[in-house]
């Protein structure tokens, strides 16, 4: 998923209002089991209740309802459950016959299995870039080198980088939760960590006058749709459009959209 072009370059007042209204009026329609839609009347009442003067209300309502449409009709349908992810993973494994390291989830016994989504992301990188073109086991912090000195070092380890943790062109984080039964604080905290990474990457981009691409990968239908993740899907769409991540890939989007993006990054790196 990419940004909504009609809502690019909006100021902080716009995004502050989006967050405030979303929280105040609620993110989801529990009876309909979907992300709720908004209207100008309820926004006017909310504005009056808080004694605020919210500008661009029509645009805000349009944005909120576009966000709802995307989540209800696209993102929901792209998210995979564990069985679907396993089938897709095994198909890619057979097609690509990868040499990259197979990673596993952190659970034990019957819940332990290959990290399907993370591995598929790596398989697609390997297919397009070969093993030397990416790192999917980043055991150290990524950094920017300038004049043989560590000019900027990032605070968190990323889940993957292209082409290397030294002077990365692209970095990514993966949030796959197939066995999760509740949407706990660990998952919520992980989303806000991604937001903070976005702040840091944007700061680095300004310092070095060069673009480092930041991607987020999300999967696990039950976790994100049935156990309390709907409001966090809204937040993810928001910080994508605020510019703190360049693209978010939900579930089966990686097969087509991530493959296209890796090919694009390969061309950028060659030049």
Secondary structure as GFF3:
##gff-version 3
##sequence-region A 1 271
A	DSSP	three_ten_helix	5	7	.	.	.	ID=ss1
A	DSSP	alpha_helix	12	25	.	.	.	ID=ss2
A	DSSP	beta_strand	28	29	.	.	.	ID=ss3
A	DSSP	beta_strand	34	35	.	.	.	ID=ss4
A	DSSP	alpha_helix	40	49	.	.	.	ID=ss5
A	DSSP	alpha_helix	57	70	.	.	.	ID=ss6
A	DSSP	pi_helix	71	75	.	.	.	ID=ss7
A	DSSP	alpha_helix	76	78	.	.	.	ID=ss8
A	DSSP	alpha_helix	82	96	.	.	.	ID=ss9
A	DSSP	three_ten_helix	109	111	.	.	.	ID=ss10
A	DSSP	alpha_helix	116	129	.	.	.	ID=ss11
A	DSSP	three_ten_helix	131	133	.	.	.	ID=ss12
A	DSSP	beta_strand	143	146	.	.	.	ID=ss13
A	DSSP	beta_strand	149	153	.	.	.	ID=ss14
A	DSSP	beta_strand	160	162	.	.	.	ID=ss15
A	DSSP	beta_strand	170	176	.	.	.	ID=ss16
A	DSSP	alpha_helix	185	208	.	.	.	ID=ss17
A	DSSP	beta_strand	213	219	.	.	.	ID=ss18
A	DSSP	alpha_helix	221	221	.	.	.	ID=ss19
A	DSSP	pi_helix	222	226	.	.	.	ID=ss20
A	DSSP	alpha_helix	230	241	.	.	.	ID=ss21
A	DSSP	beta_strand	247	250	.	.	.	ID=ss22
A	DSSP	alpha_helix	253	253	.	.	.	ID=ss23
A	DSSP	pi_helix	254	258	.	.	.	ID=ss24
A	DSSP	alpha_helix	259	270	.	.	.	ID=ss25
###
